[in-house]
Amino acid sequence: MHNTRETRRKLAQPHRKAVLVALLCITAISGILFGIVNLQRANMPLALAELAMSAYSLFLLARVRRTAVLQRWIYAYSIPFFTTMMFALTTERATITVFGWVLLIPLLSHLLHGRRMGLAISVFYVGVAATIFLVKYHDAPALMQPAPILNMVILTLCLVTFSHVYEVSRERSELKLLHMANTDVLTGLNNRAMLQDVFEREEARARREATPLAVVVLDLDHFKDVNDQHGHDVGDQALIFVAELIRKRLRKTDLGCRLGGEEFGILLPSTDSRQAYSLCEDLRAALEGHPLRVGSIEIPLTMSLGIAELGADGRTLRALLASADHRLYEAKAMGRNRVVGPEQPAVADERPAPPAMLDT
């Protein structure tokens, strides 16, 4: 249920906002300076465009500092800014040095928009600038020689390539660090931090769409005995074995995680307590029927599970985990190897405890 595109956007937002604020400040100041210079040079259209861009940047700056939806303001700045730059290139009094500003487009596009949209915007505006250059200076033999044209083309390609490669590398590094921060090293399942993050998103969706949501807490029965009798390496293998069982039984929309020790959690969007009970019973039976094999040894494992449902048992993850944990211990108290939910109270049954396990 991990949305990579949304994750990239969230990770990039703080530094993109910092870049945008810096650019707005620079544009506001430089727009005034260049506007004054072009007024003195009697280049009225360009002066007005630069002064207007300066005022517009100040307007955006006031909005950007307190916005929670950054992307629309990035477009609101970058498209007019790059378009004003193209207009500056077309004016008669603009010198050839103005084309040097085009080299900023790949860098700024990638910093503000990311690798895909940044590349698309770079290619478009650099292409427009190249067309303006060819039309404007087609009758200047010194500029139409292969050497100067090749210099500009290679330099521009280098900047586009380096900007794109940097952004791709940055995104991959951030995703890798995020994955490490949100993943349990031993089992490969998500950890509690990831559970909290996904729960907040799914709780908001459940409230918005009036859909159910369930949380499950499960714990391996007699896990201390596994460690004591077979060693901690085998105990680790047992945790990995259970994690893989959880992973195989869940839907793509569900989230399995390790809460700590031998305790695991499951988040079940669009699932009520009865549906969650069915899934939990399937998990319980699957583990009971498939012992862990370590060499020639078979180690029977069982689990106890508690279920909580959003609304009836609370609205926060803390409240739901507490309710599910309480029902988990009800299951433990009634003999272990069972599921307890809001509508399925713990009832003692005649199932024997697994062999070679002490009742601790």
N, C-alpha and C positions, 0 to 999 in steps of 0.2 A: 504494500500500500504506500510505498515510498514514492513521492512525486519529485523526480530529479530536477525538472525545470523550475518548479516552485522553490525547491531548496536552493538552487543556484541564484534565483532572484533575491531570496531573503539574505543569503550570504553576501551578495554583492551590494545590497542597498546601502549599508553604512558608508562604504568607501565611495560609492557613486554619488551619494549625497554630499560628501565632503568635496569631491571634485567639482560637482555642479555649483556649490556655494562659492568655491574659489573662482571658478570661471565667470560666474555672474558678477562678482566684485571686480575682477579684471576687466570684463567687458564694459561695465558701467564707467570705470575710470578711463579706459583707453578710448571708449566711444566719444567721451567729451573731448579728450585731447585731439584725436584725429578729426573730430567734427570742427573744432576751432581751426586746425591747420587747413582743412579743406575749404572753410569759409574764407580764410585769408587768400587761398589760391583761386577763389571764385568758382570752386567746384561745388555748386549749390546742391545738386541731386545727391551726391555722395555724402556731403556734410549732413544733410537732413536725415539720410538713412542711418548714419552713424549715431547722430544724436537721438534719433528715435530708438535705436537698438540699446543705447545707454539707458534711456528712460524705461524701456521695456524690461531690461535686466534688473533695475531697481524694483520694479513691480513684482517680477518673479521671485526676487530674493526675499521679499516679505512673505510670499506664499510658501516657498520651499522650506523655510526654517521650521514651519509648524505643520507641514503636511505628513500624512501617513501613507499616502499613495504617490510615490515619487515618480514612477515611470511616465505618467502623463506630462509632468513638468519637465522632464528630460527632453521629451519630444517638443514641448512648447518652447524650449530654449534652442535646442540644436538645429532644428529645421530652419527657423527664421535666421539664426546666426550664420549657418552655412549658405543660405540663400542670399543674405546680405553680402557675404563674401563674394559670391558669384557676381552679384550686381556691381560690386566695386571693381571687379576685373574687367567689366565691359565698358566702364566709363572712359571717355577719351583722355582725360588728364591723368589717369592712373598710370604710374610707371611700371616697368616690368618687374620691379622688386616686390610689387604687391602679390605676384604669383607665389612668392615664398611662403605666404600664409596658407597656401593650399596644403603644404606639407604637414600642417597641424591636423588636418582632417582625419587621417587614419588613426592617429594617436587619440584624439578626443572622441572619435566615434566608438572606438573599442573600449575606452575607459567608461563612457557613459552608457553604451548600449550592449556591451558584451560581444562575444565572438561572432555570432551569426548576423544579427542586425548591424553590428558595427562594421563588419566586412561589406555588407550590402550597401550601407550608406557611404562608406569610403569609396567603393567602386563607382557608385553613381555620381557623387560630387567631383571626384577626381576626373572622371570621364567628361563631365560638363566643363570643368576647368581646362582640360586638354583641348576640348573643342573650341572654347573661347580663345585660347592661346593661338591655335592654328589659324582661326579666322582673322584674328587681330594682327598677327605678325606674319601672315603668309607672304607678304611682299618685302620682308626684311631678310635679305640673303644671309646675313651673318648669324641670324637666329635659326634659320632653316637648314643649317649644315648638319650632317649626321652626328658629329661629335657633341655639340651642345644638346641636341634632342636626346641622344643616347644617355648623356649624363642625367638629364631630368627624369627620363623614364626609369633608369636603373635606381636612382635615388628614391623616387616615389615607390617603386616596387619593394625596395628594401624596407621602407618605413611601414608600408602596408603589411608586409610579411612579418616583420618583427613585432608590430602591434598585435597582429592576430595570434602569433605563436605565444607571445607573453600572456595574452588573455586566456588562451586555451590552457596553458600551463598553470596559471593562477587558479582557474576554475577547478582543474583536476586536483591540485594540491589542497584546496579548501574542502572539496568533497571527500578526499582521502582522510583529512584530519577530522572532519565531521563524522565519517564512518567509524574511525577509531574511537572517537569520543562517545559514540552512541551504541557501540557493539561490545558484548561480553566476550572477552578474549578466549576463554575456554570453549564455550559452546557455539559461538558465532551468532547467537541470538541477539536481539536488541537488548539494551539495558533499561534501567528505570528512567533515565533522562529522556530517552527516546519515547518511552511509554507516556510520559507526561506531555511531551510535545505533541504527539499524535492524538492523545486523549483530548487536549484542548481544541484541536481542529474538529475531531469527530463529535465532541459534545456540542459544539456550536452548530454543526450540520444537523445533528439529531434534534436540537431545539428548533432550528429553522424549518426542517422538513417533517417534524413530528414523527420521527422514527425511533424505535427502541435501540438500546445499546447495553451490552452486558460486559461485566468484568469477571474474570475467573482467577482465583489463586489456587495453585496446586502445590503439593509438597510430597516428596518421596517418603514412603513409610519405612521406618527402621533404617534410615540411611547411615546413621552412626555405626550400626552393626556391620554394614557393608565395608566401611572404612576400617573398622577394628579387625574384622575377620580376613579381609582380602587386601588391605593396604589402600593408601590414598590414590595411587595410580589407577587402580580398578574403580575407586570411587569417582575419579574424574571421567573414566570411560562410561560409567553409569550415567553421569550427568550429560555427557555428549550423546549417549544413546537416547535418553529421554528427550533432549532438545531436538534431535532428528525426528523422533516420533511426532512431536508437536508440530514441527515444520511441515511434515508430510500431510498431517490431518487438517491443517488450516487452509482457509480460502486466501486468495490474493489480497482481499480487503481486510483480513484479520491481522493482528499483530501479536506475535509471541515474544516474550522477553524473560530474562532471568532476573529475578528480584534480589537474589543473594543466596549463598549456600545451596541447599537443595530445593529452594522455593522458586517457582516460576509464576508468571502472570500472563494472561491472555486477554486482549481487547477484541471484542466482537461487535463491530458496527452492524446496524440494521438487524439485530438479534435480540429477541426477548429471552426471559429466563427459561422458558420451556425449550426453546430451540437450543439455548446454551447447554441445558441439561443433556439433551440428546448428544451433542458433540462431546461433552465431558464424559458421558457414559461410554461413548465409543473410544475415547482416549484411555479411560480406565481399563476397559476390557482388552484393548490392544496391548497395553503394557503387561497386564496380568497373563495374557496368553503367549507372550513372546519374551522369555527370559533373556537376560544378557549373557552372551557366550564369550568367555575369555579363555582362549586355548581349549582345553577339554572340560572346563568348568562351566556349568550353567548356574547363573545367579538369578533367582526369582526376584522380581521387583513389582511393587504395587504403589499406587498413589492415592491420596485423598484430595478431594477438590471441593472448593466452596464457590458459590456463584452470587453475584450482586447485580442488580439491574438499576440503570439510571432512572432517577425519579423516586422510585419506591425506597431505595436505599441511600439516596443522597444525590447531589449534583456535582460534587467534586471528586477527583480521583482519590484523594485521601479518604473520603467517606466511603467510597465504593470498595476500596482495598480493605478498609477496616471491617466492613460488613462481610465481604467475601472471606477474609481471614478468620472472622468469628465462626462462620459456617464451616470453614475448613477444620477448625478445632472441634467443632461439634462432630464432624465425621471421624476425627481421630478418637474422640471420647467414646464413640459408639462402635469401635472395633476396626477403624481404618478401612482402606480399600473401598471407598464409596464416594458418592457425590451428594452434596447438600446444597439446595438452592432455596429461594424464597418460598416456593410452592412444594418443595420436596424435603420436609424435615428429616433429620437423621433418625433412622430406626434401626435398632440392632437386628442383625440377621445371622444366619447360621454359617456364613462363609468362613472356612478355616483361615487362620493366618498363614502366610507363606512359610514353608519349612525353613529351618536354620535361622530364624529371626527371633530375637528376643523382644518381648513386649516392653519397650522403653519409650 
